[in-house]
Structure formats: C-alpha cells, structure tokens
Amino acid sequence: MVEWLISDTREPYPEAVAAMEAHVAAMQAGTVGGRVWLLEHPPLYTAGTSAREGDLLQPGRFPVYRTGRGGQFTRWPGP
C-alpha cells in the first residue's frame, strides 16, 4: 500500500529531507510502506556532487544545500 501525503504549506528543505530519510529507513526495516509526498520548498538551490561554487551566478540569492546526487546546481522551485 502506498501512502499519499500532500502538504498545503511550503516545507523547509532540511526537515523534508530528514523526514524522507527516516521514512526510507522505516521502509527498509519493513515497518512502513511506500509514500508519495507532494510538497513545495521555499526557493533554494541544491548542489550536486559536480557543483562548483564559482558556477553559481548569484550565490546569495537563495540558500544552497549540498546533496549526494550527481550534477551541478538545481533551483527549486524550477524555472
């Protein structure tokens, strides 16, 4: 069974990532099922493993969060 979760307010990125990681751990332990979470964050950049600080054109515009994913910078919400 898949749980659907819809947030009606913007979710802070660090808290949302922590909640998702905790849910994945619970799924791996077999205590919960899958989840689809529809949410929006305040504007931010995520920096993948290939991101270089010099590539960010407006470094102070939004907070930057390092991630373990590949790639460079991604802006959320997108264009």
mmCIF file of the N, C-alpha and C atoms, coordinates in Angstrom:
data_MODEL
# 
_entry.id   MODEL 
# 
loop_
_atom_site.group_PDB 
_atom_site.id 
_atom_site.type_symbol 
_atom_site.label_atom_id 
_atom_site.label_alt_id 
_atom_site.label_comp_id 
_atom_site.label_asym_id 
_atom_site.label_entity_id 
_atom_site.label_seq_id 
_atom_site.pdbx_PDB_ins_code 
_atom_site.Cartn_x 
_atom_site.Cartn_y 
_atom_site.Cartn_z 
_atom_site.occupancy 
_atom_site.B_iso_or_equiv 
_atom_site.pdbx_formal_charge 
_atom_site.auth_seq_id 
_atom_site.auth_comp_id 
_atom_site.auth_asym_id 
_atom_site.auth_atom_id 
_atom_site.pdbx_PDB_model_num 
ATOM 1   N N  . MET A 1 1  ? 0.844  -1.184 0.000   1.00 0.00 ? 1  MET A N  1 
ATOM 2   C CA . MET A 1 1  ? 0.000  0.000  0.000   1.00 0.00 ? 1  MET A CA 1 
ATOM 3   C C  . MET A 1 1  ? 0.887  1.244  0.000   1.00 0.00 ? 1  MET A C  1 
ATOM 4   N N  . VAL A 1 2  ? 0.533  2.216  -0.806  1.00 0.00 ? 2  VAL A N  1 
ATOM 5   C CA . VAL A 1 2  ? 1.285  3.467  -0.884  1.00 0.00 ? 2  VAL A CA 1 
ATOM 6   C C  . VAL A 1 2  ? 0.488  4.565  -0.193  1.00 0.00 ? 2  VAL A C  1 
ATOM 7   N N  . GLU A 1 3  ? 1.146  5.274  0.685   1.00 0.00 ? 3  GLU A N  1 
ATOM 8   C CA . GLU A 1 3  ? 0.546  6.408  1.390   1.00 0.00 ? 3  GLU A CA 1 
ATOM 9   C C  . GLU A 1 3  ? 0.744  7.669  0.546   1.00 0.00 ? 3  GLU A C  1 
ATOM 10  N N  . TRP A 1 4  ? -0.296 8.470  0.412   1.00 0.00 ? 4  TRP A N  1 
ATOM 11  C CA . TRP A 1 4  ? -0.206 9.754  -0.271  1.00 0.00 ? 4  TRP A CA 1 
ATOM 12  C C  . TRP A 1 4  ? -0.244 10.846 0.778   1.00 0.00 ? 4  TRP A C  1 
ATOM 13  N N  . LEU A 1 5  ? 0.742  11.725 0.730   1.00 0.00 ? 5  LEU A N  1 
ATOM 14  C CA . LEU A 1 5  ? 0.833  12.833 1.670   1.00 0.00 ? 5  LEU A CA 1 
ATOM 15  C C  . LEU A 1 5  ? 0.921  14.121 0.856   1.00 0.00 ? 5  LEU A C  1 
ATOM 16  N N  . ILE A 1 6  ? 0.038  15.066 1.132   1.00 0.00 ? 6  ILE A N  1 
ATOM 17  C CA . ILE A 1 6  ? 0.029  16.338 0.408   1.00 0.00 ? 6  ILE A CA 1 
ATOM 18  C C  . ILE A 1 6  ? 0.180  17.465 1.425   1.00 0.00 ? 6  ILE A C  1 
ATOM 19  N N  . SER A 1 7  ? 1.239  18.255 1.264   1.00 0.00 ? 7  SER A N  1 
ATOM 20  C CA . SER A 1 7  ? 1.467  19.395 2.151   1.00 0.00 ? 7  SER A CA 1 
ATOM 21  C C  . SER A 1 7  ? 0.825  20.634 1.548   1.00 0.00 ? 7  SER A C  1 
ATOM 22  N N  . ASP A 1 8  ? 0.105  21.372 2.359   1.00 0.00 ? 8  ASP A N  1 
ATOM 23  C CA . ASP A 1 8  ? -0.547 22.580 1.857   1.00 0.00 ? 8  ASP A CA 1 
ATOM 24  C C  . ASP A 1 8  ? 0.245  23.847 2.189   1.00 0.00 ? 8  ASP A C  1 
ATOM 25  N N  . THR A 1 9  ? 1.421  23.677 2.799   1.00 0.00 ? 9  THR A N  1 
ATOM 26  C CA . THR A 1 9  ? 2.329  24.789 3.058   1.00 0.00 ? 9  THR A CA 1 
ATOM 27  C C  . THR A 1 9  ? 3.714  24.402 2.549   1.00 0.00 ? 9  THR A C  1 
ATOM 28  N N  . ARG A 1 10 ? 4.576  25.383 2.383   1.00 0.00 ? 10 ARG A N  1 
ATOM 29  C CA . ARG A 1 10 ? 5.949  25.098 1.962   1.00 0.00 ? 10 ARG A CA 1 
ATOM 30  C C  . ARG A 1 10 ? 6.697  24.395 3.093   1.00 0.00 ? 10 ARG A C  1 
ATOM 31  N N  . GLU A 1 11 ? 7.390  23.337 2.741   1.00 0.00 ? 11 GLU A N  1 
ATOM 32  C CA . GLU A 1 11 ? 8.144  22.551 3.716   1.00 0.00 ? 11 GLU A CA 1 
ATOM 33  C C  . GLU A 1 11 ? 9.612  22.960 3.666   1.00 0.00 ? 11 GLU A C  1 
ATOM 34  N N  . PRO A 1 12 ? 10.221 23.295 4.812   1.00 0.00 ? 12 PRO A N  1 
ATOM 35  C CA . PRO A 1 12 ? 11.650 23.601 4.815   1.00 0.00 ? 12 PRO A CA 1 
ATOM 36  C C  . PRO A 1 12 ? 12.451 22.400 4.306   1.00 0.00 ? 12 PRO A C  1 
ATOM 37  N N  . TYR A 1 13 ? 13.402 22.664 3.432   1.00 0.00 ? 13 TYR A N  1 
ATOM 38  C CA . TYR A 1 13 ? 14.156 21.596 2.783   1.00 0.00 ? 13 TYR A CA 1 
ATOM 39  C C  . TYR A 1 13 ? 14.844 20.650 3.775   1.00 0.00 ? 13 TYR A C  1 
ATOM 40  N N  . PRO A 1 14 ? 15.608 21.153 4.766   1.00 0.00 ? 14 PRO A N  1 
ATOM 41  C CA . PRO A 1 14 ? 16.308 20.215 5.661   1.00 0.00 ? 14 PRO A CA 1 
ATOM 42  C C  . PRO A 1 14 ? 15.357 19.279 6.413   1.00 0.00 ? 14 PRO A C  1 
ATOM 43  N N  . GLU A 1 15 ? 14.232 19.814 6.865   1.00 0.00 ? 15 GLU A N  1 
ATOM 44  C CA . GLU A 1 15 ? 13.274 18.986 7.600   1.00 0.00 ? 15 GLU A CA 1 
ATOM 45  C C  . GLU A 1 15 ? 12.619 17.956 6.682   1.00 0.00 ? 15 GLU A C  1 
ATOM 46  N N  . ALA A 1 16 ? 12.319 18.348 5.446   1.00 0.00 ? 16 ALA A N  1 
ATOM 47  C CA . ALA A 1 16 ? 11.710 17.413 4.495   1.00 0.00 ? 16 ALA A CA 1 
ATOM 48  C C  . ALA A 1 16 ? 12.671 16.282 4.157   1.00 0.00 ? 16 ALA A C  1 
ATOM 49  N N  . VAL A 1 17 ? 13.946 16.611 3.931   1.00 0.00 ? 17 VAL A N  1 
ATOM 50  C CA . VAL A 1 17 ? 14.932 15.566 3.635   1.00 0.00 ? 17 VAL A CA 1 
ATOM 51  C C  . VAL A 1 17 ? 15.068 14.616 4.819   1.00 0.00 ? 17 VAL A C  1 
ATOM 52  N N  . ALA A 1 18 ? 15.129 15.152 6.034   1.00 0.00 ? 18 ALA A N  1 
ATOM 53  C CA . ALA A 1 18 ? 15.239 14.298 7.221   1.00 0.00 ? 18 ALA A CA 1 
ATOM 54  C C  . ALA A 1 18 ? 14.033 13.372 7.346   1.00 0.00 ? 18 ALA A C  1 
ATOM 55  N N  . ALA A 1 19 ? 12.837 13.900 7.092   1.00 0.00 ? 19 ALA A N  1 
ATOM 56  C CA . ALA A 1 19 ? 11.627 13.071 7.163   1.00 0.00 ? 19 ALA A CA 1 
ATOM 57  C C  . ALA A 1 19 ? 11.649 11.973 6.107   1.00 0.00 ? 19 ALA A C  1 
ATOM 58  N N  . MET A 1 20 ? 12.101 12.315 4.896   1.00 0.00 ? 20 MET A N  1 
ATOM 59  C CA . MET A 1 20 ? 12.167 11.302 3.829   1.00 0.00 ? 20 MET A CA 1 
ATOM 60  C C  . MET A 1 20 ? 13.203 10.227 4.150   1.00 0.00 ? 20 MET A C  1 
ATOM 61  N N  . GLU A 1 21 ? 14.351 10.641 4.666   1.00 0.00 ? 21 GLU A N  1 
ATOM 62  C CA . GLU A 1 21 ? 15.378 9.656  5.020   1.00 0.00 ? 21 GLU A CA 1 
ATOM 63  C C  . GLU A 1 21 ? 14.892 8.731  6.131   1.00 0.00 ? 21 GLU A C  1 
ATOM 64  N N  . ALA A 1 22 ? 14.172 9.277  7.109   1.00 0.00 ? 22 ALA A N  1 
ATOM 65  C CA . ALA A 1 22 ? 13.624 8.447  8.186   1.00 0.00 ? 22 ALA A CA 1 
ATOM 66  C C  . ALA A 1 22 ? 12.586 7.474  7.636   1.00 0.00 ? 22 ALA A C  1 
ATOM 67  N N  . HIS A 1 23 ? 11.782 7.924  6.685   1.00 0.00 ? 23 HIS A N  1 
ATOM 68  C CA . HIS A 1 23 ? 10.772 7.041  6.096   1.00 0.00 ? 23 HIS A CA 1 
ATOM 69  C C  . HIS A 1 23 ? 11.432 5.916  5.303   1.00 0.00 ? 23 HIS A C  1 
ATOM 70  N N  . VAL A 1 24 ? 12.491 6.242  4.562   1.00 0.00 ? 24 VAL A N  1 
ATOM 71  C CA . VAL A 1 24 ? 13.215 5.204  3.811   1.00 0.00 ? 24 VAL A CA 1 
ATOM 72  C C  . VAL A 1 24 ? 13.794 4.166  4.777   1.00 0.00 ? 24 VAL A C  1 
ATOM 73  N N  . ALA A 1 25 ? 14.361 4.619  5.889   1.00 0.00 ? 25 ALA A N  1 
ATOM 74  C CA . ALA A 1 25 ? 14.897 3.677  6.875   1.00 0.00 ? 25 ALA A CA 1 
ATOM 75  C C  . ALA A 1 25 ? 13.796 2.772  7.420   1.00 0.00 ? 25 ALA A C  1 
ATOM 76  N N  . ALA A 1 26 ? 12.621 3.340  7.672   1.00 0.00 ? 26 ALA A N  1 
ATOM 77  C CA . ALA A 1 26 ? 11.496 2.537  8.161   1.00 0.00 ? 26 ALA A CA 1 
ATOM 78  C C  . ALA A 1 26 ? 11.016 1.563  7.087   1.00 0.00 ? 26 ALA A C  1 
ATOM 79  N N  . MET A 1 27 ? 11.050 1.970  5.823   1.00 0.00 ? 27 MET A N  1 
ATOM 80  C CA . MET A 1 27 ? 10.685 1.058  4.733   1.00 0.00 ? 27 MET A CA 1 
ATOM 81  C C  . MET A 1 27 ? 11.678 -0.101 4.667   1.00 0.00 ? 27 MET A C  1 
ATOM 82  N N  . GLN A 1 28 ? 12.966 0.216  4.798   1.00 0.00 ? 28 GLN A N  1 
ATOM 83  C CA . GLN A 1 28 ? 13.983 -0.832 4.760   1.00 0.00 ? 28 GLN A CA 1 
ATOM 84  C C  . GLN A 1 28 ? 13.834 -1.798 5.935   1.00 0.00 ? 28 GLN A C  1 
ATOM 85  N N  . ALA A 1 29 ? 13.358 -1.292 7.068   1.00 0.00 ? 29 ALA A N  1 
ATOM 86  C CA . ALA A 1 29 ? 13.121 -2.144 8.237   1.00 0.00 ? 29 ALA A CA 1 
ATOM 87  C C  . ALA A 1 29 ? 11.819 -2.926 8.111   1.00 0.00 ? 29 ALA A C  1 
ATOM 88  N N  . GLY A 1 30 ? 11.023 -2.580 7.108   1.00 0.00 ? 30 GLY A N  1 
ATOM 89  C CA . GLY A 1 30 ? 9.775  -3.294 6.885   1.00 0.00 ? 30 GLY A CA 1 
ATOM 90  C C  . GLY A 1 30 ? 8.633  -2.853 7.767   1.00 0.00 ? 30 GLY A C  1 
ATOM 91  N N  . THR A 1 31 ? 8.753  -1.665 8.380   1.00 0.00 ? 31 THR A N  1 
ATOM 92  C CA . THR A 1 31 ? 7.697  -1.218 9.291   1.00 0.00 ? 31 THR A CA 1 
ATOM 93  C C  . THR A 1 31 ? 6.670  -0.285 8.650   1.00 0.00 ? 31 THR A C  1 
ATOM 94  N N  . VAL A 1 32 ? 6.987  0.243  7.471   1.00 0.00 ? 32 VAL A N  1 
ATOM 95  C CA . VAL A 1 32 ? 6.037  1.091  6.749   1.00 0.00 ? 32 VAL A CA 1 
ATOM 96  C C  . VAL A 1 32 ? 6.116  0.770  5.267   1.00 0.00 ? 32 VAL A C  1 
ATOM 97  N N  . GLY A 1 33 ? 5.100  1.199  4.533   1.00 0.00 ? 33 GLY A N  1 
ATOM 98  C CA . GLY A 1 33 ? 5.096  1.030  3.083   1.00 0.00 ? 33 GLY A CA 1 
ATOM 99  C C  . GLY A 1 33 ? 5.593  2.279  2.392   1.00 0.00 ? 33 GLY A C  1 
ATOM 100 N N  . GLY A 1 34 ? 5.420  2.317  1.091   1.00 0.00 ? 34 GLY A N  1 
ATOM 101 C CA . GLY A 1 34 ? 5.864  3.450  0.295   1.00 0.00 ? 34 GLY A CA 1 
ATOM 102 C C  . GLY A 1 34 ? 5.048  4.699  0.554   1.00 0.00 ? 34 GLY A C  1 
ATOM 103 N N  . ARG A 1 35 ? 5.613  5.818  0.130   1.00 0.00 ? 35 ARG A N  1 
ATOM 104 C CA . ARG A 1 35 ? 4.931  7.096  0.317   1.00 0.00 ? 35 ARG A CA 1 
ATOM 105 C C  . ARG A 1 35 ? 5.196  7.978  -0.893  1.00 0.00 ? 35 ARG A C  1 
ATOM 106 N N  . VAL A 1 36 ? 4.154  8.658  -1.332  1.00 0.00 ? 36 VAL A N  1 
ATOM 107 C CA . VAL A 1 36 ? 4.286  9.715  -2.327  1.00 0.00 ? 36 VAL A CA 1 
ATOM 108 C C  . VAL A 1 36 ? 3.948  11.004 -1.594  1.00 0.00 ? 36 VAL A C  1 
ATOM 109 N N  . TRP A 1 37 ? 4.919  11.923 -1.569  1.00 0.00 ? 37 TRP A N  1 
ATOM 110 C CA . TRP A 1 37 ? 4.742  13.175 -0.826  1.00 0.00 ? 37 TRP A CA 1 
ATOM 111 C C  . TRP A 1 37 ? 4.797  14.327 -1.819  1.00 0.00 ? 37 TRP A C  1 
ATOM 112 N N  . LEU A 1 38 ? 3.695  15.018 -1.963  1.00 0.00 ? 38 LEU A N  1 
ATOM 113 C CA . LEU A 1 38 ? 3.614  16.197 -2.823  1.00 0.00 ? 38 LEU A CA 1 
ATOM 114 C C  . LEU A 1 38 ? 3.849  17.422 -1.947  1.00 0.00 ? 38 LEU A C  1 
ATOM 115 N N  . LEU A 1 39 ? 4.937  18.124 -2.227  1.00 0.00 ? 39 LEU A N  1 
ATOM 116 C CA . LEU A 1 39 ? 5.294  19.263 -1.403  1.00 0.00 ? 39 LEU A CA 1 
ATOM 117 C C  . LEU A 1 39 ? 6.049  20.296 -2.212  1.00 0.00 ? 39 LEU A C  1 
ATOM 118 N N  . GLU A 1 40 ? 6.160  21.468 -1.649  1.00 0.00 ? 40 GLU A N  1 
ATOM 119 C CA . GLU A 1 40 ? 6.932  22.557 -2.244  1.00 0.00 ? 40 GLU A CA 1 
ATOM 120 C C  . GLU A 1 40 ? 7.854  23.105 -1.172  1.00 0.00 ? 40 GLU A C  1 
ATOM 121 N N  . HIS A 1 41 ? 9.065  23.513 -1.590  1.00 0.00 ? 41 HIS A N  1 
ATOM 122 C CA . HIS A 1 41 ? 10.019 24.138 -0.683  1.00 0.00 ? 41 HIS A CA 1 
ATOM 123 C C  . HIS A 1 41 ? 10.033 25.638 -0.934  1.00 0.00 ? 41 HIS A C  1 
ATOM 124 N N  . PRO A 1 42 ? 10.519 26.414 0.041   1.00 0.00 ? 42 PRO A N  1 
ATOM 125 C CA . PRO A 1 42 ? 10.845 27.804 -0.275  1.00 0.00 ? 42 PRO A CA 1 
ATOM 126 C C  . PRO A 1 42 ? 11.948 27.798 -1.342  1.00 0.00 ? 42 PRO A C  1 
ATOM 127 N N  . PRO A 1 43 ? 12.142 28.890 -2.086  1.00 0.00 ? 43 PRO A N  1 
ATOM 128 C CA . PRO A 1 43 ? 13.178 28.913 -3.125  1.00 0.00 ? 43 PRO A CA 1 
ATOM 129 C C  . PRO A 1 43 ? 14.561 28.562 -2.563  1.00 0.00 ? 43 PRO A C  1 
ATOM 130 N N  . LEU A 1 44 ? 15.293 27.721 -3.298  1.00 0.00 ? 44 LEU A N  1 
ATOM 131 C CA . LEU A 1 44 ? 16.613 27.273 -2.874  1.00 0.00 ? 44 LEU A CA 1 
ATOM 132 C C  . LEU A 1 44 ? 17.356 26.678 -4.048  1.00 0.00 ? 44 LEU A C  1 
ATOM 133 N N  . TYR A 1 45 ? 18.649 26.450 -3.851  1.00 0.00 ? 45 TYR A N  1 
ATOM 134 C CA . TYR A 1 45 ? 19.460 25.706 -4.798  1.00 0.00 ? 45 TYR A CA 1 
ATOM 135 C C  . TYR A 1 45 ? 19.896 24.413 -4.129  1.00 0.00 ? 45 TYR A C  1 
ATOM 136 N N  . THR A 1 46 ? 19.916 23.323 -4.897  1.00 0.00 ? 46 THR A N  1 
ATOM 137 C CA . THR A 1 46 ? 20.596 22.115 -4.434  1.00 0.00 ? 46 THR A CA 1 
ATOM 138 C C  . THR A 1 46 ? 21.874 21.998 -5.243  1.00 0.00 ? 46 THR A C  1 
ATOM 139 N N  . ALA A 1 47 ? 22.939 21.581 -4.579  1.00 0.00 ? 47 ALA A N  1 
ATOM 140 C CA . ALA A 1 47 ? 24.246 21.460 -5.211  1.00 0.00 ? 47 ALA A CA 1 
ATOM 141 C C  . ALA A 1 47 ? 24.623 19.992 -5.256  1.00 0.00 ? 47 ALA A C  1 
ATOM 142 N N  . GLY A 1 48 ? 24.706 19.447 -6.463  1.00 0.00 ? 48 GLY A N  1 
ATOM 143 C CA . GLY A 1 48 ? 25.112 18.059 -6.642  1.00 0.00 ? 48 GLY A CA 1 
ATOM 144 C C  . GLY A 1 48 ? 26.612 17.900 -6.462  1.00 0.00 ? 48 GLY A C  1 
ATOM 145 N N  . THR A 1 49 ? 27.086 16.680 -6.638  1.00 0.00 ? 49 THR A N  1 
ATOM 146 C CA . THR A 1 49 ? 28.494 16.373 -6.404  1.00 0.00 ? 49 THR A CA 1 
ATOM 147 C C  . THR A 1 49 ? 29.428 17.071 -7.383  1.00 0.00 ? 49 THR A C  1 
ATOM 148 N N  . SER A 1 50 ? 28.926 17.518 -8.528  1.00 0.00 ? 50 SER A N  1 
ATOM 149 C CA . SER A 1 50 ? 29.763 18.211 -9.516  1.00 0.00 ? 50 SER A CA 1 
ATOM 150 C C  . SER A 1 50 ? 29.677 19.732 -9.399  1.00 0.00 ? 50 SER A C  1 
ATOM 151 N N  . ALA A 1 51 ? 28.899 20.245 -8.461  1.00 0.00 ? 51 ALA A N  1 
ATOM 152 C CA . ALA A 1 51 ? 28.701 21.692 -8.332  1.00 0.00 ? 51 ALA A CA 1 
ATOM 153 C C  . ALA A 1 51 ? 29.980 22.374 -7.858  1.00 0.00 ? 51 ALA A C  1 
ATOM 154 N N  . ARG A 1 52 ? 30.316 23.478 -8.538  1.00 0.00 ? 52 ARG A N  1 
ATOM 155 C CA . ARG A 1 52 ? 31.467 24.295 -8.144  1.00 0.00 ? 52 ARG A CA 1 
ATOM 156 C C  . ARG A 1 52 ? 30.944 25.673 -7.761  1.00 0.00 ? 52 ARG A C  1 
ATOM 157 N N  . GLU A 1 53 ? 31.389 26.180 -6.634  1.00 0.00 ? 53 GLU A N  1 
ATOM 158 C CA . GLU A 1 53 ? 30.896 27.466 -6.121  1.00 0.00 ? 53 GLU A CA 1 
ATOM 159 C C  . GLU A 1 53 ? 30.967 28.567 -7.168  1.00 0.00 ? 53 GLU A C  1 
ATOM 160 N N  . GLY A 1 54 ? 32.019 28.601 -7.984  1.00 0.00 ? 54 GLY A N  1 
ATOM 161 C CA . GLY A 1 54 ? 32.186 29.639 -8.981  1.00 0.00 ? 54 GLY A CA 1 
ATOM 162 C C  . GLY A 1 54 ? 31.146 29.606 -10.087 1.00 0.00 ? 54 GLY A C  1 
ATOM 163 N N  . ASP A 1 55 ? 30.433 28.503 -10.232 1.00 0.00 ? 55 ASP A N  1 
ATOM 164 C CA . ASP A 1 55 ? 29.410 28.381 -11.270 1.00 0.00 ? 55 ASP A CA 1 
ATOM 165 C C  . ASP A 1 55 ? 28.081 29.019 -10.872 1.00 0.00 ? 55 ASP A C  1 
ATOM 166 N N  . LEU A 1 56 ? 27.906 29.297 -9.601  1.00 0.00 ? 56 LEU A N  1 
ATOM 167 C CA . LEU A 1 56 ? 26.651 29.880 -9.125  1.00 0.00 ? 56 LEU A CA 1 
ATOM 168 C C  . LEU A 1 56 ? 26.701 31.387 -9.370  1.00 0.00 ? 56 LEU A C  1 
ATOM 169 N N  . LEU A 1 57 ? 25.848 31.885 -10.251 1.00 0.00 ? 57 LEU A N  1 
ATOM 170 C CA . LEU A 1 57 ? 25.910 33.282 -10.678 1.00 0.00 ? 57 LEU A CA 1 
ATOM 171 C C  . LEU A 1 57 ? 25.450 34.268 -9.607  1.00 0.00 ? 57 LEU A C  1 
ATOM 172 N N  . GLN A 1 58 ? 24.498 33.882 -8.778  1.00 0.00 ? 58 GLN A N  1 
ATOM 173 C CA . GLN A 1 58 ? 24.002 34.759 -7.714  1.00 0.00 ? 58 GLN A CA 1 
ATOM 174 C C  . GLN A 1 58 ? 24.066 33.994 -6.391  1.00 0.00 ? 58 GLN A C  1 
ATOM 175 N N  . PRO A 1 59 ? 25.256 33.837 -5.815  1.00 0.00 ? 59 PRO A N  1 
ATOM 176 C CA . PRO A 1 59 ? 25.421 32.966 -4.658  1.00 0.00 ? 59 PRO A CA 1 
ATOM 177 C C  . PRO A 1 59 ? 24.595 33.343 -3.430  1.00 0.00 ? 59 PRO A C  1 
ATOM 178 N N  . GLY A 1 60 ? 24.246 34.587 -3.245  1.00 0.00 ? 60 GLY A N  1 
ATOM 179 C CA . GLY A 1 60 ? 23.466 34.964 -2.074  1.00 0.00 ? 60 GLY A CA 1 
ATOM 180 C C  . GLY A 1 60 ? 21.973 35.004 -2.300  1.00 0.00 ? 60 GLY A C  1 
ATOM 181 N N  . ARG A 1 61 ? 21.521 34.667 -3.499  1.00 0.00 ? 61 ARG A N  1 
ATOM 182 C CA . ARG A 1 61 ? 20.102 34.814 -3.833  1.00 0.00 ? 61 ARG A CA 1 
ATOM 183 C C  . ARG A 1 61 ? 19.207 33.865 -3.039  1.00 0.00 ? 61 ARG A C  1 
ATOM 184 N N  . PHE A 1 62 ? 19.584 32.587 -2.983  1.00 0.00 ? 62 PHE A N  1 
ATOM 185 C CA . PHE A 1 62 ? 18.816 31.568 -2.255  1.00 0.00 ? 62 PHE A CA 1 
ATOM 186 C C  . PHE A 1 62 ? 19.777 30.716 -1.441  1.00 0.00 ? 62 PHE A C  1 
ATOM 187 N N  . PRO A 1 63 ? 19.299 30.049 -0.399  1.00 0.00 ? 63 PRO A N  1 
ATOM 188 C CA . PRO A 1 63 ? 20.164 29.119 0.330   1.00 0.00 ? 63 PRO A CA 1 
ATOM 189 C C  . PRO A 1 63 ? 20.603 27.970 -0.590  1.00 0.00 ? 63 PRO A C  1 
ATOM 190 N N  . VAL A 1 64 ? 21.781 27.437 -0.329  1.00 0.00 ? 64 VAL A N  1 
ATOM 191 C CA . VAL A 1 64 ? 22.321 26.319 -1.106  1.00 0.00 ? 64 VAL A CA 1 
ATOM 192 C C  . VAL A 1 64 ? 22.452 25.115 -0.176  1.00 0.00 ? 64 VAL A C  1 
ATOM 193 N N  . TYR A 1 65 ? 21.931 23.973 -0.623  1.00 0.00 ? 65 TYR A N  1 
ATOM 194 C CA . TYR A 1 65 ? 22.010 22.730 0.146   1.00 0.00 ? 65 TYR A CA 1 
ATOM 195 C C  . TYR A 1 65 ? 22.782 21.702 -0.664  1.00 0.00 ? 65 TYR A C  1 
ATOM 196 N N  . ARG A 1 66 ? 23.855 21.181 -0.086  1.00 0.00 ? 66 ARG A N  1 
ATOM 197 C CA . ARG A 1 66 ? 24.641 20.128 -0.731  1.00 0.00 ? 66 ARG A CA 1 
ATOM 198 C C  . ARG A 1 66 ? 23.858 18.822 -0.668  1.00 0.00 ? 66 ARG A C  1 
ATOM 199 N N  . THR A 1 67 ? 23.904 18.062 -1.758  1.00 0.00 ? 67 THR A N  1 
ATOM 200 C CA . THR A 1 67 ? 23.215 16.770 -1.820  1.00 0.00 ? 67 THR A CA 1 
ATOM 201 C C  . THR A 1 67 ? 24.192 15.706 -2.289  1.00 0.00 ? 67 THR A C  1 
ATOM 202 N N  . GLY A 1 68 ? 23.829 14.464 -2.146  1.00 0.00 ? 68 GLY A N  1 
ATOM 203 C CA . GLY A 1 68 ? 24.658 13.360 -2.611  1.00 0.00 ? 68 GLY A CA 1 
ATOM 204 C C  . GLY A 1 68 ? 24.366 12.970 -4.050  1.00 0.00 ? 68 GLY A C  1 
ATOM 205 N N  . ARG A 1 69 ? 23.465 13.681 -4.710  1.00 0.00 ? 69 ARG A N  1 
ATOM 206 C CA . ARG A 1 69 ? 23.126 13.330 -6.090  1.00 0.00 ? 69 ARG A CA 1 
ATOM 207 C C  . ARG A 1 69 ? 24.201 13.863 -7.027  1.00 0.00 ? 69 ARG A C  1 
ATOM 208 N N  . GLY A 1 70 ? 24.234 13.344 -8.207  1.00 0.00 ? 70 GLY A N  1 
ATOM 209 C CA . GLY A 1 70 ? 25.152 13.851 -9.221  1.00 0.00 ? 70 GLY A CA 1 
ATOM 210 C C  . GLY A 1 70 ? 24.668 15.188 -9.750  1.00 0.00 ? 70 GLY A C  1 
ATOM 211 N N  . GLY A 1 71 ? 25.449 15.772 -10.615 1.00 0.00 ? 71 GLY A N  1 
ATOM 212 C CA . GLY A 1 71 ? 25.033 17.007 -11.255 1.00 0.00 ? 71 GLY A CA 1 
ATOM 213 C C  . GLY A 1 71 ? 25.577 18.243 -10.578 1.00 0.00 ? 71 GLY A C  1 
ATOM 214 N N  . GLN A 1 72 ? 25.107 19.383 -11.070 1.00 0.00 ? 72 GLN A N  1 
ATOM 215 C CA . GLN A 1 72 ? 25.602 20.657 -10.577 1.00 0.00 ? 72 GLN A CA 1 
ATOM 216 C C  . GLN A 1 72 ? 24.548 21.329 -9.710  1.00 0.00 ? 72 GLN A C  1 
ATOM 217 N N  . PHE A 1 73 ? 24.143 22.547 -10.065 1.00 0.00 ? 73 PHE A N  1 
ATOM 218 C CA . PHE A 1 73 ? 23.158 23.275 -9.270  1.00 0.00 ? 73 PHE A CA 1 
ATOM 219 C C  . PHE A 1 73 ? 21.767 23.130 -9.907  1.00 0.00 ? 73 PHE A C  1 
ATOM 220 N N  . THR A 1 74 ? 20.768 23.015 -9.048  1.00 0.00 ? 74 THR A N  1 
ATOM 221 C CA . THR A 1 74 ? 19.371 22.998 -9.481  1.00 0.00 ? 74 THR A CA 1 
ATOM 222 C C  . THR A 1 74 ? 18.629 23.980 -8.592  1.00 0.00 ? 74 THR A C  1 
ATOM 223 N N  . ARG A 1 75 ? 17.771 24.777 -9.189  1.00 0.00 ? 75 ARG A N  1 
ATOM 224 C CA . ARG A 1 75 ? 16.972 25.742 -8.438  1.00 0.00 ? 75 ARG A CA 1 
ATOM 225 C C  . ARG A 1 75 ? 15.582 25.181 -8.213  1.00 0.00 ? 75 ARG A C  1 
ATOM 226 N N  . TRP A 1 76 ? 15.076 25.288 -6.987  1.00 0.00 ? 76 TRP A N  1 
ATOM 227 C CA . TRP A 1 76 ? 13.721 24.857 -6.637  1.00 0.00 ? 76 TRP A CA 1 
ATOM 228 C C  . TRP A 1 76 ? 12.992 26.027 -6.027  1.00 0.00 ? 76 TRP A C  1 
ATOM 229 N N  . PRO A 1 77 ? 11.792 26.345 -6.360  1.00 0.00 ? 77 PRO A N  1 
ATOM 230 C CA . PRO A 1 77 ? 11.106 25.712 -7.470  1.00 0.00 ? 77 PRO A CA 1 
ATOM 231 C C  . PRO A 1 77 ? 11.796 26.060 -8.773  1.00 0.00 ? 77 PRO A C  1 
ATOM 232 N N  . GLY A 1 78 ? 11.613 25.179 -9.742  1.00 0.00 ? 78 GLY A N  1 
ATOM 233 C CA . GLY A 1 78 ? 12.273 25.317 -11.043 1.00 0.00 ? 78 GLY A CA 1 
ATOM 234 C C  . GLY A 1 78 ? 11.832 26.571 -11.780 1.00 0.00 ? 78 GLY A C  1 
ATOM 235 N N  . PRO A 1 79 ? 12.372 26.771 -12.996 1.00 0.00 ? 79 PRO A N  1 
ATOM 236 C CA . PRO A 1 79 ? 12.074 27.988 -13.776 1.00 0.00 ? 79 PRO A CA 1 
ATOM 237 C C  . PRO A 1 79 ? 10.606 28.204 -14.041 1.00 0.00 ? 79 PRO A C  1 
# 
